[in-house]
Amino acid sequence: MMKKFVLIIFLFVMCLSFSVHAQDTVNLQTKLLVALEPMVDETLAGYNAGKSEDYFKHFAVSMKAIATPQVFKNMVMNMWKKKIGEFKSRELAEKKCSFNDGFPLLVYVGVFKNSKMMISVNFMKEDGKYKIMQFRIDPEKK
């Protein structure tokens, strides 16, 4: 009888532990999405507007060497936008994301005027605030 009681208590404690961990994971994911998605929105607005300063607004200082009007013109406008057109909408590809506090990664299926693409955004912390480390637009992987 005592063994059954101990087993039941053990199982209860384990279930409670998993429940708390799952809740912490959901809380971190929600916290990250609230903090990071506005930066993604503003970057894509800069893409559509053709304004490098808006596009690079949330990039990390360590990315300053590539966050220039010339890189924006050559890579973003002449390479991406000419081919895929304006950004229309996005949907989070949650299973491809990494919701961790240090270097989160958000991945979306993005709808552009001429095609669907994968949008991958890597973040890092700089002076305690999240900044974009990399913003990629790639062909959609099925």
N, CA, C and O atoms as CSV, one atom per row, in Angstrom:
chain,resi,resn,atom,element,x,y,z
A,1,MET,N,N,0.818,-1.186,0.000
A,1,MET,CA,C,0.000,0.000,0.000
A,1,MET,C,C,0.871,1.262,0.000
A,1,MET,O,O,0.589,2.228,-0.709
A,2,MET,N,N,1.920,1.231,0.800
A,2,MET,CA,C,2.812,2.385,0.904
A,2,MET,C,C,3.512,2.646,-0.427
A,2,MET,O,O,3.714,3.798,-0.810
A,3,LYS,N,N,3.887,1.561,-1.142
A,3,LYS,CA,C,4.550,1.710,-2.436
A,3,LYS,C,C,3.625,2.413,-3.434
A,3,LYS,O,O,4.070,3.277,-4.189
A,4,LYS,N,N,2.360,2.050,-3.439
A,4,LYS,CA,C,1.392,2.683,-4.331
A,4,LYS,C,C,1.236,4.160,-3.997
A,4,LYS,O,O,1.159,5.005,-4.890
A,5,PHE,N,N,1.189,4.458,-2.716
A,5,PHE,CA,C,1.045,5.847,-2.281
A,5,PHE,C,C,2.249,6.682,-2.730
A,5,PHE,O,O,2.090,7.791,-3.241
A,6,VAL,N,N,3.442,6.141,-2.534
A,6,VAL,CA,C,4.671,6.836,-2.934
A,6,VAL,C,C,4.703,7.010,-4.449
A,6,VAL,O,O,5.090,8.069,-4.944
A,7,LEU,N,N,4.302,5.984,-5.182
A,7,LEU,CA,C,4.261,6.059,-6.642
A,7,LEU,C,C,3.273,7.132,-7.105
A,7,LEU,O,O,3.573,7.900,-8.020
A,8,ILE,N,N,2.114,7.184,-6.486
A,8,ILE,CA,C,1.107,8.199,-6.842
A,8,ILE,C,C,1.635,9.601,-6.551
A,8,ILE,O,O,1.479,10.502,-7.375
A,9,ILE,N,N,2.247,9.789,-5.407
A,9,ILE,CA,C,2.828,11.096,-5.057
A,9,ILE,C,C,3.924,11.465,-6.046
A,9,ILE,O,O,3.989,12.608,-6.500
A,10,PHE,N,N,4.783,10.515,-6.385
A,10,PHE,CA,C,5.858,10.758,-7.348
A,10,PHE,C,C,5.285,11.199,-8.698
A,10,PHE,O,O,5.740,12.188,-9.272
A,11,LEU,N,N,4.302,10.475,-9.197
A,11,LEU,CA,C,3.682,10.815,-10.479
A,11,LEU,C,C,3.019,12.187,-10.431
A,11,LEU,O,O,3.093,12.949,-11.396
A,12,PHE,N,N,2.378,12.500,-9.323
A,12,PHE,CA,C,1.747,13.811,-9.168
A,12,PHE,C,C,2.781,14.930,-9.227
A,12,PHE,O,O,2.577,15.939,-9.903
A,13,VAL,N,N,3.885,14.748,-8.523
A,13,VAL,CA,C,4.952,15.758,-8.501
A,13,VAL,C,C,5.567,15.910,-9.894
A,13,VAL,O,O,5.863,17.026,-10.320
A,14,MET,N,N,5.758,14.803,-10.599
A,14,MET,CA,C,6.324,14.872,-11.948
A,14,MET,C,C,5.380,15.613,-12.901
A,14,MET,O,O,5.823,16.451,-13.687
A,15,CYS,N,N,4.103,15.310,-12.832
A,15,CYS,CA,C,3.120,16.006,-13.682
A,15,CYS,C,C,3.102,17.499,-13.374
A,15,CYS,O,O,3.041,18.326,-14.283
A,16,LEU,N,N,3.154,17.835,-12.108
A,16,LEU,CA,C,3.170,19.238,-11.710
A,16,LEU,C,C,4.420,19.928,-12.228
A,16,LEU,O,O,4.354,21.068,-12.689
A,17,SER,N,N,5.558,19.250,-12.157
A,17,SER,CA,C,6.820,19.799,-12.653
A,17,SER,C,C,6.757,20.059,-14.150
A,17,SER,O,O,7.166,21.126,-14.609
A,18,PHE,N,N,6.249,19.095,-14.923
A,18,PHE,CA,C,6.117,19.274,-16.372
A,18,PHE,C,C,5.158,20.397,-16.694
A,18,PHE,O,O,5.382,21.152,-17.640
A,19,SER,N,N,4.104,20.519,-15.930
A,19,SER,CA,C,3.117,21.572,-16.148
A,19,SER,C,C,3.740,22.953,-15.931
A,19,SER,O,O,3.506,23.871,-16.717
A,20,VAL,N,N,4.525,23.098,-14.878
A,20,VAL,CA,C,5.191,24.376,-14.590
A,20,VAL,C,C,6.190,24.704,-15.691
A,20,VAL,O,O,6.267,25.850,-16.136
A,21,HIS,N,N,6.965,23.699,-16.142
A,21,HIS,CA,C,7.932,23.918,-17.220
A,21,HIS,C,C,7.222,24.333,-18.505
A,21,HIS,O,O,7.667,25.254,-19.190
A,22,ALA,N,N,6.125,23.663,-18.835
A,22,ALA,CA,C,5.367,24.009,-20.045
A,22,ALA,C,C,4.844,25.431,-19.952
A,22,ALA,O,O,4.866,26.160,-20.944
A,23,GLN,N,N,4.379,25.836,-18.791
A,23,GLN,CA,C,3.868,27.197,-18.615
A,23,GLN,C,C,4.989,28.214,-18.766
A,23,GLN,O,O,4.789,29.266,-19.373
A,24,ASP,N,N,6.177,27.914,-18.218
A,24,ASP,CA,C,7.326,28.807,-18.377
A,24,ASP,C,C,7.691,28.971,-19.846
A,24,ASP,O,O,8.012,30.073,-20.289
A,25,THR,N,N,7.643,27.864,-20.611
A,25,THR,CA,C,7.953,27.902,-22.040
A,25,THR,C,C,6.950,28.770,-22.784
A,25,THR,O,O,7.334,29.580,-23.627
A,26,VAL,N,N,5.676,28.607,-22.479
A,26,VAL,CA,C,4.629,29.422,-23.115
A,26,VAL,C,C,4.819,30.889,-22.754
A,26,VAL,O,O,4.685,31.759,-23.614
A,27,ASN,N,N,5.132,31.176,-21.485
A,27,ASN,CA,C,5.349,32.562,-21.064
A,27,ASN,C,C,6.534,33.187,-21.792
A,27,ASN,O,O,6.449,34.341,-22.212
A,28,LEU,N,N,7.646,32.451,-21.955
A,28,LEU,CA,C,8.813,32.970,-22.667
A,28,LEU,C,C,8.468,33.202,-24.134
A,28,LEU,O,O,8.837,34.231,-24.699
A,29,GLN,N,N,7.772,32.265,-24.749
A,29,GLN,CA,C,7.391,32.424,-26.151
A,29,GLN,C,C,6.523,33.668,-26.335
A,29,GLN,O,O,6.753,34.453,-27.255
A,30,THR,N,N,5.545,33.847,-25.480
A,30,THR,CA,C,4.667,35.019,-25.569
A,30,THR,C,C,5.464,36.303,-25.359
A,30,THR,O,O,5.285,37.278,-26.088
A,31,LYS,N,N,6.335,36.299,-24.371
A,31,LYS,CA,C,7.178,37.474,-24.078
A,31,LYS,C,C,8.055,37.827,-25.291
A,31,LYS,O,O,8.176,38.996,-25.657
A,32,LEU,N,N,8.655,36.817,-25.899
A,32,LEU,CA,C,9.510,37.066,-27.053
A,32,LEU,C,C,8.714,37.582,-28.246
A,32,LEU,O,O,9.148,38.520,-28.915
A,33,LEU,N,N,7.568,36.991,-28.520
A,33,LEU,CA,C,6.761,37.443,-29.658
A,33,LEU,C,C,6.305,38.883,-29.472
A,33,LEU,O,O,6.316,39.663,-30.424
A,34,VAL,N,N,5.907,39.241,-28.269
A,34,VAL,CA,C,5.477,40.621,-27.997
A,34,VAL,C,C,6.637,41.596,-28.203
A,34,VAL,O,O,6.434,42.701,-28.706
A,35,ALA,N,N,7.841,41.197,-27.821
A,35,ALA,CA,C,9.012,42.070,-27.948
A,35,ALA,C,C,9.567,42.133,-29.364
A,35,ALA,O,O,10.025,43.187,-29.805
A,36,LEU,N,N,9.531,41.009,-30.079
A,36,LEU,CA,C,10.255,40.910,-31.342
A,36,LEU,C,C,9.410,41.171,-32.587
A,36,LEU,O,O,9.910,41.723,-33.567
A,37,GLU,N,N,8.159,40.788,-32.561
A,37,GLU,CA,C,7.351,40.934,-33.778
A,37,GLU,C,C,7.195,42.383,-34.248
A,37,GLU,O,O,7.159,42.609,-35.457
A,38,PRO,N,N,7.101,43.374,-33.358
A,38,PRO,CA,C,7.064,44.761,-33.862
A,38,PRO,C,C,8.320,45.148,-34.645
A,38,PRO,O,O,8.246,45.944,-35.581
A,39,MET,N,N,9.469,44.588,-34.266
A,39,MET,CA,C,10.700,44.869,-35.007
A,39,MET,C,C,10.636,44.241,-36.404
A,39,MET,O,O,11.087,44.838,-37.381
A,40,VAL,N,N,10.076,43.044,-36.487
A,40,VAL,CA,C,9.911,42.391,-37.786
A,40,VAL,C,C,8.969,43.230,-38.658
A,40,VAL,O,O,9.242,43.462,-39.836
A,41,ASP,N,N,7.863,43.678,-38.066
A,41,ASP,CA,C,6.899,44.503,-38.806
A,41,ASP,C,C,7.540,45.780,-39.345
A,41,ASP,O,O,7.325,46.148,-40.500
A,42,GLU,N,N,8.321,46.450,-38.511
A,42,GLU,CA,C,8.953,47.707,-38.929
A,42,GLU,C,C,10.022,47.468,-39.994
A,42,GLU,O,O,10.194,48.289,-40.895
A,43,THR,N,N,10.734,46.360,-39.897
A,43,THR,CA,C,11.738,46.028,-40.911
A,43,THR,C,C,11.059,45.775,-42.254
A,43,THR,O,O,11.529,46.241,-43.291
A,44,LEU,N,N,9.957,45.038,-42.229
A,44,LEU,CA,C,9.224,44.773,-43.467
A,44,LEU,C,C,8.556,46.035,-44.019
A,44,LEU,O,O,8.415,46.180,-45.233
A,45,ALA,N,N,8.151,46.936,-43.147
A,45,ALA,CA,C,7.614,48.224,-43.610
A,45,ALA,C,C,8.715,49.016,-44.315
A,45,ALA,O,O,8.457,49.658,-45.334
A,46,GLY,N,N,9.933,48.977,-43.784
A,46,GLY,CA,C,11.075,49.625,-44.438
A,46,GLY,C,C,11.382,48.989,-45.780
A,46,GLY,O,O,11.753,49.679,-46.729
A,47,TYR,N,N,11.229,47.677,-45.862
A,47,TYR,CA,C,11.387,46.946,-47.124
A,47,TYR,C,C,10.388,47.479,-48.150
A,47,TYR,O,O,10.770,47.840,-49.263
A,48,ASN,N,N,9.118,47.527,-47.776
A,48,ASN,CA,C,8.079,47.984,-48.708
A,48,ASN,C,C,8.263,49.448,-49.103
A,48,ASN,O,O,8.038,49.818,-50.255
A,49,ALA,N,N,8.671,50.277,-48.146
A,49,ALA,CA,C,8.840,51.708,-48.405
A,49,ALA,C,C,10.123,52.015,-49.174
A,49,ALA,O,O,10.272,53.108,-49.722
A,50,GLY,N,N,11.053,51.050,-49.218
A,50,GLY,CA,C,12.321,51.286,-49.895
A,50,GLY,C,C,13.230,52.221,-49.120
A,50,GLY,O,O,14.033,52.943,-49.711
A,51,LYS,N,N,13.108,52.214,-47.793
A,51,LYS,CA,C,13.905,53.110,-46.939
A,51,LYS,C,C,14.880,52.300,-46.092
A,51,LYS,O,O,14.481,51.562,-45.192
A,52,SER,N,N,16.152,52.451,-46.396
A,52,SER,CA,C,17.173,51.674,-45.685
A,52,SER,C,C,17.207,51.997,-44.200
A,52,SER,O,O,17.420,51.104,-43.380
A,53,GLU,N,N,16.999,53.267,-43.838
A,53,GLU,CA,C,17.061,53.636,-42.415
A,53,GLU,C,C,15.942,52.957,-41.625
A,53,GLU,O,O,16.139,52.604,-40.462
A,54,ASP,N,N,14.774,52.771,-42.236
A,54,ASP,CA,C,13.681,52.068,-41.559
A,54,ASP,C,C,13.937,50.560,-41.541
A,54,ASP,O,O,13.650,49.887,-40.552
A,55,TYR,N,N,14.471,50.047,-42.623
A,55,TYR,CA,C,14.771,48.619,-42.718
A,55,TYR,C,C,15.814,48.208,-41.671
A,55,TYR,O,O,15.656,47.177,-41.017
A,56,PHE,N,N,16.865,48.997,-41.509
A,56,PHE,CA,C,17.952,48.657,-40.600
A,56,PHE,C,C,17.769,49.215,-39.186
A,56,PHE,O,O,18.657,49.048,-38.350
A,57,LYS,N,N,16.677,49.852,-38.907
A,57,LYS,CA,C,16.435,50.533,-37.623
A,57,LYS,C,C,16.711,49.651,-36.405
A,57,LYS,O,O,17.262,50.131,-35.415
A,58,HIS,N,N,16.342,48.385,-36.462
A,58,HIS,CA,C,16.465,47.502,-35.300
A,58,HIS,C,C,17.636,46.534,-35.395
A,58,HIS,O,O,17.705,45.570,-34.632
A,59,PHE,N,N,18.555,46.779,-36.320
A,59,PHE,CA,C,19.708,45.895,-36.447
A,59,PHE,C,C,20.730,46.194,-35.348
A,59,PHE,O,O,20.848,47.328,-34.883
A,60,ALA,N,N,21.455,45.171,-34.949
A,60,ALA,CA,C,22.494,45.304,-33.924
A,60,ALA,C,C,23.626,46.195,-34.434
A,60,ALA,O,O,23.898,46.251,-35.633
A,61,VAL,N,N,24.269,46.880,-33.515
A,61,VAL,CA,C,25.408,47.731,-33.859
A,61,VAL,C,C,26.506,46.892,-34.514
A,61,VAL,O,O,27.217,47.372,-35.397
A,62,SER,N,N,26.639,45.646,-34.080
A,62,SER,CA,C,27.664,44.766,-34.655
A,62,SER,C,C,27.398,44.452,-36.134
A,62,SER,O,O,28.278,43.931,-36.819
A,63,MET,N,N,26.219,44.755,-36.622
A,63,MET,CA,C,25.873,44.545,-38.029
A,63,MET,C,C,26.002,45.839,-38.845
A,63,MET,O,O,25.617,45.889,-40.013
A,64,LYS,N,N,26.543,46.867,-38.219
A,64,LYS,CA,C,26.638,48.200,-38.835
A,64,LYS,C,C,27.360,48.188,-40.189
A,64,LYS,O,O,27.012,48.954,-41.088
A,65,ALA,N,N,28.359,47.321,-40.329
A,65,ALA,CA,C,29.133,47.276,-41.577
A,65,ALA,C,C,28.269,46.881,-42.770
A,65,ALA,O,O,28.539,47.302,-43.895
A,66,ILE,N,N,27.236,46.079,-42.538
A,66,ILE,CA,C,26.373,45.675,-43.656
A,66,ILE,C,C,25.054,46.455,-43.692
A,66,ILE,O,O,24.295,46.341,-44.654
A,67,ALA,N,N,24.784,47.229,-42.672
A,67,ALA,CA,C,23.531,47.982,-42.593
A,67,ALA,C,C,23.698,49.357,-43.238
A,67,ALA,O,O,23.567,50.388,-42.579
A,68,THR,N,N,23.991,49.352,-44.535
A,68,THR,CA,C,24.254,50.598,-45.249
A,68,THR,C,C,23.238,50.782,-46.372
A,68,THR,O,O,22.634,49.813,-46.831
A,69,PRO,N,N,23.049,52.027,-46.813
A,69,PRO,CA,C,22.144,52.262,-47.948
A,69,PRO,C,C,22.566,51.497,-49.205
A,69,PRO,O,O,21.709,51.053,-49.970
A,70,GLN,N,N,23.863,51.338,-49.427
A,70,GLN,CA,C,24.342,50.618,-50.610
A,70,GLN,C,C,23.984,49.136,-50.550
A,70,GLN,O,O,23.536,48.564,-51.544
A,71,VAL,N,N,24.181,48.511,-49.386
A,71,VAL,CA,C,23.814,47.097,-49.218
A,71,VAL,C,C,22.299,46.948,-49.371
A,71,VAL,O,O,21.828,45.998,-49.996
A,72,PHE,N,N,21.549,47.872,-48.809
A,72,PHE,CA,C,20.090,47.837,-48.930
A,72,PHE,C,C,19.675,47.903,-50.400
A,72,PHE,O,O,18.831,47.130,-50.853
A,73,LYS,N,N,20.274,48.832,-51.131
A,73,LYS,CA,C,19.936,48.992,-52.545
A,73,LYS,C,C,20.283,47.725,-53.340
A,73,LYS,O,O,19.460,47.213,-54.098
A,74,ASN,N,N,21.515,47.228,-53.155
A,74,ASN,CA,C,21.979,46.078,-53.938
A,74,ASN,C,C,21.302,44.760,-53.556
A,74,ASN,O,O,20.869,44.010,-54.430
A,75,MET,N,N,21.213,44.480,-52.274
A,75,MET,CA,C,20.692,43.181,-51.842
A,75,MET,C,C,19.179,43.171,-51.693
A,75,MET,O,O,18.502,42.268,-52.183
A,76,VAL,N,N,18.665,44.168,-51.021
A,76,VAL,CA,C,17.230,44.150,-50.710
A,76,VAL,C,C,16.395,44.619,-51.901
A,76,VAL,O,O,15.482,43.918,-52.338
A,77,MET,N,N,16.700,45.775,-52.412
A,77,MET,CA,C,15.870,46.336,-53.478
A,77,MET,C,C,16.139,45.675,-54.835
A,77,MET,O,O,15.199,45.274,-55.521
A,78,ASN,N,N,17.405,45.558,-55.226
A,78,ASN,CA,C,17.727,45.020,-56.552
A,78,ASN,C,C,17.662,43.497,-56.624
A,78,ASN,O,O,17.407,42.942,-57.693
A,79,MET,N,N,17.884,42.827,-55.518
A,79,MET,CA,C,17.889,41.370,-55.555
A,79,MET,C,C,16.530,40.798,-55.129
A,79,MET,O,O,15.920,40.024,-55.866
A,80,TRP,N,N,16.065,41.180,-53.949
A,80,TRP,CA,C,14.829,40.601,-53.431
A,80,TRP,C,C,13.585,41.263,-54.002
A,80,TRP,O,O,12.737,40.601,-54.601
A,81,LYS,N,N,13.485,42.564,-53.814
A,81,LYS,CA,C,12.216,43.234,-54.138
A,81,LYS,C,C,11.895,43.183,-55.631
A,81,LYS,O,O,10.731,43.046,-56.007
A,82,LYS,N,N,12.911,43.292,-56.481
A,82,LYS,CA,C,12.665,43.183,-57.928
A,82,LYS,C,C,12.080,41.825,-58.284
A,82,LYS,O,O,11.231,41.726,-59.171
A,83,LYS,N,N,12.527,40.786,-57.602
A,83,LYS,CA,C,12.109,39.420,-57.924
A,83,LYS,C,C,10.781,39.043,-57.254
A,83,LYS,O,O,9.900,38.486,-57.909
A,84,ILE,N,N,10.630,39.338,-55.971
A,84,ILE,CA,C,9.461,38.839,-55.238
A,84,ILE,C,C,8.388,39.891,-54.993
A,84,ILE,O,O,7.270,39.556,-54.601
A,85,GLY,N,N,8.714,41.152,-55.220
A,85,GLY,CA,C,7.727,42.217,-55.062
A,85,GLY,C,C,7.503,42.633,-53.617
A,85,GLY,O,O,8.265,42.268,-52.722
A,86,GLU,N,N,6.449,43.397,-53.410
A,86,GLU,CA,C,6.140,43.933,-52.082
A,86,GLU,C,C,5.696,42.836,-51.125
A,86,GLU,O,O,5.100,41.834,-51.519
A,87,PHE,N,N,6.007,43.063,-49.862
A,87,PHE,CA,C,5.556,42.172,-48.798
A,87,PHE,C,C,4.069,42.387,-48.563
A,87,PHE,O,O,3.596,43.522,-48.506
A,88,LYS,N,N,3.330,41.271,-48.426
A,88,LYS,CA,C,1.884,41.342,-48.200
A,88,LYS,C,C,1.484,40.878,-46.796
A,88,LYS,O,O,0.758,41.578,-46.090
A,89,SER,N,N,1.962,39.692,-46.396
A,89,SER,CA,C,1.575,39.150,-45.088
A,89,SER,C,C,2.575,38.077,-44.663
A,89,SER,O,O,3.437,37.658,-45.436
A,90,ARG,N,N,2.432,37.649,-43.414
A,90,ARG,CA,C,3.313,36.607,-42.892
A,90,ARG,C,C,2.547,35.758,-41.894
A,90,ARG,O,O,1.585,36.206,-41.270
A,91,GLU,N,N,3.002,34.513,-41.760
A,91,GLU,CA,C,2.436,33.609,-40.766
A,91,GLU,C,C,3.587,32.915,-40.061
A,91,GLU,O,O,4.487,32.377,-40.706
A,92,LEU,N,N,3.556,32.928,-38.741
A,92,LEU,CA,C,4.616,32.322,-37.951
A,92,LEU,C,C,4.694,30.819,-38.211
A,92,LEU,O,O,3.688,30.114,-38.132
A,93,ALA,N,N,5.891,30.337,-38.521
A,93,ALA,CA,C,6.149,28.898,-38.668
A,93,ALA,C,C,6.726,28.429,-37.336
A,93,ALA,O,O,7.931,28.217,-37.201
A,94,GLU,N,N,5.847,28.275,-36.367
A,94,GLU,CA,C,6.232,28.070,-34.973
A,94,GLU,C,C,7.202,26.910,-34.759
A,94,GLU,O,O,8.099,27.004,-33.921
A,95,LYS,N,N,7.037,25.831,-35.496
A,95,LYS,CA,C,7.903,24.657,-35.316
A,95,LYS,C,C,9.330,24.911,-35.789
A,95,LYS,O,O,10.240,24.167,-35.422
A,96,LYS,N,N,9.539,25.938,-36.588
A,96,LYS,CA,C,10.880,26.259,-37.085
A,96,LYS,C,C,11.559,27.344,-36.246
A,96,LYS,O,O,12.730,27.660,-36.457
A,97,CYS,N,N,10.820,27.907,-35.302
A,97,CYS,CA,C,11.349,28.983,-34.458
A,97,CYS,C,C,12.148,28.413,-33.293
A,97,CYS,O,O,11.992,27.251,-32.916
A,98,SER,N,N,12.999,29.250,-32.738
A,98,SER,CA,C,13.718,28.912,-31.514
A,98,SER,C,C,13.425,30.007,-30.497
A,98,SER,O,O,13.920,31.129,-30.605
A,99,PHE,N,N,12.609,29.656,-29.505
A,99,PHE,CA,C,12.213,30.628,-28.493
A,99,PHE,C,C,13.127,30.475,-27.280
A,99,PHE,O,O,12.768,29.839,-26.288
A,100,ASN,N,N,14.302,31.065,-27.378
A,100,ASN,CA,C,15.223,31.064,-26.241
A,100,ASN,C,C,15.575,32.501,-25.918
A,100,ASN,O,O,15.524,33.375,-26.782
A,101,ASP,N,N,15.924,32.732,-24.692
A,101,ASP,CA,C,16.130,34.096,-24.221
A,101,ASP,C,C,17.386,34.753,-24.782
A,101,ASP,O,O,17.446,35.979,-24.872
A,102,GLY,N,N,18.391,33.965,-25.162
A,102,GLY,CA,C,19.664,34.536,-25.610
A,102,GLY,C,C,19.697,34.933,-27.072
A,102,GLY,O,O,20.029,36.071,-27.403
A,103,PHE,N,N,19.353,33.998,-27.952
A,103,PHE,CA,C,19.421,34.230,-29.395
A,103,PHE,C,C,18.168,33.674,-30.066
A,103,PHE,O,O,18.236,32.649,-30.744
A,104,PRO,N,N,17.036,34.332,-29.887
A,104,PRO,CA,C,15.807,33.813,-30.499
A,104,PRO,C,C,15.838,33.877,-32.022
A,104,PRO,O,O,16.504,34.722,-32.619
A,105,LEU,N,N,15.099,32.959,-32.626
A,105,LEU,CA,C,14.942,32.902,-34.072
A,105,LEU,C,C,13.452,32.820,-34.378
A,105,LEU,O,O,12.763,31.923,-33.892
A,106,LEU,N,N,12.956,33.755,-35.184
A,106,LEU,CA,C,11.574,33.717,-35.647
A,106,LEU,C,C,11.587,33.385,-37.131
A,106,LEU,O,O,12.355,33.961,-37.901
A,107,VAL,N,N,10.731,32.451,-37.522
A,107,VAL,CA,C,10.634,32.035,-38.920
A,107,VAL,C,C,9.177,32.174,-39.347
A,107,VAL,O,O,8.260,31.779,-38.627
A,108,TYR,N,N,8.988,32.737,-40.522
A,108,TYR,CA,C,7.647,32.966,-41.055
A,108,TYR,C,C,7.558,32.455,-42.486
A,108,TYR,O,O,8.559,32.379,-43.199
A,109,VAL,N,N,6.354,32.110,-42.890
A,109,VAL,CA,C,6.048,31.962,-44.299
A,109,VAL,C,C,5.516,33.323,-44.707
A,109,VAL,O,O,4.463,33.759,-44.240
A,110,GLY,N,N,6.252,33.987,-45.580
A,110,GLY,CA,C,5.882,35.332,-46.012
A,110,GLY,C,C,5.241,35.309,-47.385
A,110,GLY,O,O,5.698,34.610,-48.289
A,111,VAL,N,N,4.184,36.079,-47.526
A,111,VAL,CA,C,3.530,36.214,-48.826
A,111,VAL,C,C,3.962,37.555,-49.404
A,111,VAL,O,O,3.753,38.612,-48.808
A,112,PHE,N,N,4.575,37.477,-50.589
A,112,PHE,CA,C,4.998,38.658,-51.317
A,112,PHE,C,C,4.170,38.726,-52.601
A,112,PHE,O,O,3.488,37.762,-52.948
A,113,LYS,N,N,4.224,39.833,-53.292
A,113,LYS,CA,C,3.402,40.015,-54.490
A,113,LYS,C,C,3.584,38.883,-55.493
A,113,LYS,O,O,2.612,38.413,-56.085
A,114,ASN,N,N,4.834,38.443,-55.688
A,114,ASN,CA,C,5.115,37.462,-56.726
A,114,ASN,C,C,5.364,36.040,-56.240
A,114,ASN,O,O,5.445,35.127,-57.062
A,115,SER,N,N,5.488,35.820,-54.938
A,115,SER,CA,C,5.746,34.457,-54.451
A,115,SER,C,C,5.671,34.371,-52.933
A,115,SER,O,O,5.611,35.380,-52.231
A,116,LYS,N,N,5.677,33.122,-52.449
A,116,LYS,CA,C,5.799,32.858,-51.019
A,116,LYS,C,C,7.277,32.630,-50.726
A,116,LYS,O,O,7.989,32.000,-51.507
A,117,MET,N,N,7.719,33.148,-49.598
A,117,MET,CA,C,9.117,33.027,-49.206
A,117,MET,C,C,9.196,32.722,-47.715
A,117,MET,O,O,8.244,32.960,-46.972
A,118,MET,N,N,10.338,32.193,-47.287
A,118,MET,CA,C,10.608,32.014,-45.865
A,118,MET,C,C,11.327,33.266,-45.370
A,118,MET,O,O,12.295,33.724,-45.978
A,119,ILE,N,N,10.848,33.800,-44.276
A,119,ILE,CA,C,11.494,34.947,-43.633
A,119,ILE,C,C,12.073,34.441,-42.315
A,119,ILE,O,O,11.332,33.956,-41.460
A,120,SER,N,N,13.380,34.548,-42.145
A,120,SER,CA,C,14.048,34.105,-40.918
A,120,SER,C,C,14.727,35.310,-40.285
A,120,SER,O,O,15.480,36.033,-40.937
A,121,VAL,N,N,14.445,35.510,-39.007
A,121,VAL,CA,C,15.002,36.662,-38.300
A,121,VAL,C,C,15.685,36.176,-37.028
A,121,VAL,O,O,15.040,35.663,-36.114
A,122,ASN,N,N,17.011,36.350,-36.988
A,122,ASN,CA,C,17.800,36.016,-35.803
A,122,ASN,C,C,17.974,37.270,-34.963
A,122,ASN,O,O,18.208,38.358,-35.490
A,123,PHE,N,N,17.858,37.106,-33.656
A,123,PHE,CA,C,18.013,38.219,-32.728
A,123,PHE,C,C,19.135,37.924,-31.747
A,123,PHE,O,O,19.513,36.774,-31.526
A,124,MET,N,N,19.651,38.988,-31.173
A,124,MET,CA,C,20.639,38.899,-30.100
A,124,MET,C,C,20.369,40.047,-29.140
A,124,MET,O,O,19.651,40.991,-29.470
A,125,LYS,N,N,20.944,39.961,-27.963
A,125,LYS,CA,C,20.796,41.057,-27.005
A,125,LYS,C,C,22.010,41.963,-27.095
A,125,LYS,O,O,23.154,41.511,-27.140
A,126,GLU,N,N,21.725,43.243,-27.119
A,126,GLU,CA,C,22.761,44.268,-27.134
A,126,GLU,C,C,22.372,45.286,-26.078
A,126,GLU,O,O,21.318,45.915,-26.171
A,127,ASP,N,N,23.212,45.444,-25.085
A,127,ASP,CA,C,22.903,46.324,-23.955
A,127,ASP,C,C,21.563,45.969,-23.324
A,127,ASP,O,O,20.798,46.846,-22.923
A,128,GLY,N,N,21.294,44.671,-23.241
A,128,GLY,CA,C,20.078,44.191,-22.592
A,128,GLY,C,C,18.815,44.274,-23.421
A,128,GLY,O,O,17.738,43.922,-22.939
A,129,LYS,N,N,18.923,44.736,-24.671
A,129,LYS,CA,C,17.751,44.851,-25.532
A,129,LYS,C,C,17.957,43.983,-26.770
A,129,LYS,O,O,19.074,43.839,-27.266
A,130,TYR,N,N,16.859,43.408,-27.257
A,130,TYR,CA,C,16.953,42.589,-28.462
A,130,TYR,C,C,17.180,43.464,-29.688
A,130,TYR,O,O,16.597,44.538,-29.839
A,131,LYS,N,N,18.047,42.962,-30.549
A,131,LYS,CA,C,18.335,43.605,-31.827
A,131,LYS,C,C,18.395,42.525,-32.903
A,131,LYS,O,O,18.661,41.359,-32.613
A,132,ILE,N,N,18.150,42.920,-34.131
A,132,ILE,CA,C,18.217,41.973,-35.235
A,132,ILE,C,C,19.674,41.725,-35.597
A,132,ILE,O,O,20.447,42.658,-35.814
A,133,MET,N,N,20.026,40.463,-35.657
A,133,MET,CA,C,21.373,40.074,-36.045
A,133,MET,C,C,21.396,39.659,-37.522
A,133,MET,O,O,22.379,39.881,-38.228
A,134,GLN,N,N,20.295,39.056,-37.969
A,134,GLN,CA,C,20.218,38.624,-39.367
A,134,GLN,C,C,18.756,38.605,-39.790
A,134,GLN,O,O,17.881,38.179,-39.036
A,135,PHE,N,N,18.507,39.072,-41.005
A,135,PHE,CA,C,17.164,39.077,-41.587
A,135,PHE,C,C,17.285,38.465,-42.969
A,135,PHE,O,O,17.879,39.059,-43.870
A,136,ARG,N,N,16.722,37.273,-43.137
A,136,ARG,CA,C,16.864,36.543,-44.408
A,136,ARG,C,C,15.501,36.330,-45.054
A,136,ARG,O,O,14.499,36.091,-44.381
A,137,ILE,N,N,15.496,36.423,-46.366
A,137,ILE,CA,C,14.328,36.051,-47.162
A,137,ILE,C,C,14.836,35.001,-48.144
A,137,ILE,O,O,15.713,35.267,-48.966
A,138,ASP,N,N,14.266,33.804,-48.041
A,138,ASP,CA,C,14.699,32.671,-48.849
A,138,ASP,C,C,13.491,32.009,-49.507
A,138,ASP,O,O,12.361,32.182,-49.050
A,139,PRO,N,N,13.728,31.248,-50.584
A,139,PRO,CA,C,12.615,30.482,-51.169
A,139,PRO,C,C,11.972,29.579,-50.117
A,139,PRO,O,O,12.652,29.030,-49.250
A,140,GLU,N,N,10.667,29.438,-50.209
A,140,GLU,CA,C,9.931,28.615,-49.247
A,140,GLU,C,C,10.337,27.152,-49.388
A,140,GLU,O,O,10.397,26.612,-50.493
A,141,LYS,N,N,10.614,26.524,-48.251
A,141,LYS,CA,C,10.959,25.100,-48.223
A,141,LYS,C,C,9.710,24.329,-47.827
A,141,LYS,O,O,9.096,24.600,-46.794
A,142,LYS,N,N,9.356,23.398,-48.635
A,142,LYS,CA,C,8.127,22.601,-48.372
A,142,LYS,C,C,8.401,21.456,-47.430
A,142,LYS,O,O,7.492,20.693,-47.104
